[in-house]
């Protein structure tokens, strides 16, 4: 059974029956097909054997929700990346301390990237209905089918977390897991605050330095404009046009206008704003471009393979899936920049930095 909360008084009544420092299961339903930011439609809460479905559109005092989270000993969530965006955009804070059941399942060897439905089936032996996955969560009133679906998304979080926490402890991985949960929160805050114009070595492999720098500025503009106007980035300018625009000659207005005239998707203001931007000096705080990898003679592939094998060897020693221990993007960053990647957790660095740097040096 579940209860629909449609006011701060409803939320306060639900909160009053919850034990202090107890676990709080959380999930969000949202819509973002036509926006950059997710539009929060429902917050599901599970604690003390009770399930509540909070209507954020009717909540008159968001502080009451934050107070509930601050009482929690652990906040149980499954793959909460987009849920983090919902909380940061609407409320300006994140649920914590986090226990991510998808991440925990990867740590204990149950599978990397397992969905909630698959994990519940594996641990609890129950089939979760996913029939309302693409539902309109901003519609009011919400249907009984929607509410039933939403409640199921938090119903089993407590059992999942208890089972996985015991397995983490038995395998000696609890502290690694906690560090990664904290890092996920830090990453979410940084990504929310910082517009993204990042590139990697693969993305600029066929571009000149001039074109790569132009592409970086174009992507940064697109992200900033999407945030400001709250529209999907692809609505403002499609990826192919971004790449083609980066390769145009400087100052060729005719070619610029022709490109936008035939663009698969481009907002009406994009051509004018980008023309003005690309005629101006580069922003002084743009990050350095990544190093372009040598690919013609296969040395890059050989180096990547050697590093990937070393990661697999260490992963086997500590009983972790290689993609969890050191994913492909980190191997690529290590090669591209010939330096240890930023933001790698301390426990990973202690396990991998010395062997990977030795492998890197031996295969250069």
N, C-alpha and C positions, 0 to 999 in steps of 0.2 A: 504494500500500500504506500501511497505517497500523498503529500499535501501540497497544494498550490499556495505560495506566499505572494500576496499582491500589495503588501504595504510594509512599512517599517515596523508597525505593531505586530503584524504576523511574524516577521523575522525575529523580533525580540522574544515573542512567545516561544518560537521554535528553539531559539538559542538558550532560553532559560532552563530547558530540560536536558541540555548537553553537559556532560562532565568536563570540568576544566582540564586542559592539557590532554584531552582525548584526541583520537584521530578524526579527521574530517575529510571525507571523500568529496571530490569536486570534478565537475565537467561543465563545459559550456556548449551551447548551441548558438550558431551565428550565421549570418549571411554576408557574402562579400563578392558576389559575381559582378556587381556594377560599381564597386568601390575599392579604394586602396586599403582602407582600414576595415577590419571585420566589424560588422554591425551586430552587437550582442543582443540575442533574443531570449535567452533563458540561461539561468545558472542552476545546475543540479547540485544538491548538497546531501550527503549521507553521513550520519553520525549516531552513535548509540543505538543502532538498529532502526533508526528512523530515516525516511527520505523526504526531502522537501524540494520543491521546484520553485525557484524564485523568479518572478517576473521583473527584470531590471527596468523595464519601461514604466512600471508603476511604483518603483522604489523611490520614496521621497527623501530618504536620508541615507546616502551611501556610507556614511560613517558607521552605521549599524552593521553593515556587512564587513567592513574592515575589523570592527571589534570582535566579530565572530571568529574571523581568521586568526586574530592575535591570540585567541584562547587555545588554539589547536596545538597539540603536541607534534603532530605530523599532518601535512596536507597531502592526501593521496590523490594522484592524478595519473592518467595514462597518456603518454606522448603529448605533453601539454604545450608544445610550441605555439600553435595558433591560439590556444586558450590564454597564454601569456600575453599575446598581442591584444586580445579582448580586454584583459584586466588593465594593462598599461594604457591603452587608448581611452577607455571609459573612466577608469578610476585613478590611474597614475601610480599604482602599486602592484606588487606581485604576491601571490600566495606562497607562504613559506612557514616552516622548513619543509622542503619538498621531498616526497617519496614518489618517484616516477616508476610505475610498475612495468612499463615497456623497457626502460633502461635496466631495471633490476633483473628482468627475465633474460636480457642479453648477458649480463654479468654471470649469471648462474648456469648458462649453457642451454637455456630453453629455446633460444632463437633470437637473432638480431632483427629488430624492426617488426616484431609480432604485433598485429592489431589486437584491440581489446577483445573482439569476438573470439579470435583464435586462442588467446591466452586464457580466457574464461573457460572455453571448451577443454583446454589442456589441464587446467588446475582444478576447476570446479566440476567439470563434466556437464555443463549446461549450455544450451544453444541460445545465443542472444539474438533477438530480432533486430535486423538492420533495415527494416522497410521504409523508415522515414529519413534516411541519410540525406537526401536532397530536398528536404522539406523547407517550406517558407516559415522560418522561425520568427519573423516579424509580424506575421498575420495574427490578428486577434478576433475572436478567441482562438486559442490553440485547441486542436482536436484531442479527443481522448486517445487516439492512436499516437499522436505526437507526444503526449504526456507519458504514456506507457513506455514508448521508446526511450524517451529522455531519462526516465527513472531507471531503466535497465542499465544505462551507461554508468551509473554509480552504485548499483545494487551489490555488485560483487567486489568492489575495490578493497574492502576491509579484508576479505578472505584472501584475495590475491596478495595484498601487502604482508599479511601475517605469514603466509606460506613462503613468500620470496625473502622476507627478512630473515627467517630461520635458515633458509638455504644460503644466503649471503654470509651469515654468521658462521655456519658450519664450514664454508669454504674459505673463510678468512678474508672476505672481500668487502666487508661492510664499510671500512674507511675509504676505500677507493670509490665505492658507489656514492657515499655521501659527498665526497669531493666533486664528483662529476655532477651531482644534483645541484650543488652550489654554483659550479661553473656554468651550468645551463641557465640559472637565474641571472648571473652576471652577463652572459652573452645576450640574453633576451633584452636586458636593459640597454646594453650598448647598441644593439641593432635597432631598437626602437628610437633611440635618440639620434643616430648617425645615418644620414642619407648614404646610399650605397652606389659608388661608381667603380667598384673594384674589378680588376681584370686578373686573369692568370696566364701562365705561359702558353697554354694551348690556344687560348682565345686570340692571342696577338701573334701567333707563329707566322702568319702570312702578311703581317702588316709592317710597314716601316715605323720607325720611332715616331715620326710626325703623325702618321695615321693612328697609331696606338694611343698617343696622347689626346688626339681629337676624339677618339672613341671613348676614352675615359671621361672626358668632359661632357660628351653627349649623354652617356649613361648616368652620370651624376645629375645632370640637368633633368633627365627623365624621372629619376627617383624623387628629386626635390619637387618637381611639378606635380607628380602623382600624389605625393603627400599633401601638398598645398591644396590641390583641387579635389582630393579624395576620389580619384579615378584609377582604375587598373593601369599599370605602366604600359601594357600592350595596347591600350586604347589611345594613348598619347602618341606613341611611335613604335612600330613593329621592329623586331630585332634585325631583319634584313635591311631595312632602311637605315638603321643605326650604323651598320657595318658599311654600307655603300656611302653614306654621308661622310664617314671618317676618311674614306679614300679619295674624296674630291679634292681638286686643287684649291689652294687658298685663293679667296677673292673672286671665284667664278660664280657670280650671282645667277647667271642663266642656267648653269648646270645644277645649282642648288634648287632653284625654283622648279626645274624640269623633274628633278628627283622627287620632290614633294608632290608634284602633280600626278605622278604615277605610283606613289607609295600605296602599298596594300592597306595600311591603316596609319593615319596621321591626323592629329587634332588640328583644327584650323589655325591655332596660334603657334603651333610648333615650328613651322618654317620660319616665321618672322623672328621668334625668340632665339632660335638656334643660329640664325644668320648673324644676329647681333652678338650673341655670345662668342661665336667662333671667329669674329673679327677682332675681338678684344684680347688683351694679353692673358695668358693662362693664370688661373688662380694660384696664389703663392703657396697655398697649403695642400696642393695635390700630392698624394703619396707617390713614391718612386715607382716606376714601372717595373714589373717582374722581369727577371732575366729570361730571355728567349732561349729555349733549350735547343741544343744541336740535335737535329732529327735525321738529316740526310744520310748519314752513314750508320744509323742504327745504334749509335753509342747511348743515346738517351734511353732507348728501350732496354738495352742491356743493363744500364745503371738502375733503372726502375725495377727490373726483375731481381737484381741482386739485393736491393733494399727491401723489396717485398718479401723475399725469402728470409731475410734476417728478421723482419717483423714476425713472420710466421713461426720461426724458430723460438723467439722469445715468448710469443703467445702460447705456444705449446708448453713451455716451461712453467708458465703461470696459470694455465688452464683458462684462457680467455679467447674469444673469437678474434682473429686478426683485424677484421674491420672495426671492432670496438676498441682494440688496443691502439691502433695507429691507422686510421682510414686512408684511403687512396689520396684524398686531397692534401693530407699532411705530407705524404711521401712526395707528391708533386711540388709542394711548397718548399720542401727541403732541397730538392734538385733545382727548382727555378731560381731560388735566392741564394743557394750555396750557404745557407745558414739555418740554425735551428729555428723552427717556426714559432712565432709568438703565440701566447695563449695556451700552450700545452701544459696540462696539469703537472704538478710536481712529481706525483707518483709515476706518471708515464716517463717523464724526463729521467728520473733515477733509473728506470729499467732500460731505457732505449737510447738515450743520447750518446753514450760512449760507443755502443756497438754500431749504431747507424752512422755516426761520424767516421768511425774507422772503416766501415764499408764504403762510404762515400769517397774517402781519400784513396782507398785501395783500387777503386774502379774509375777514377777520373782519368 
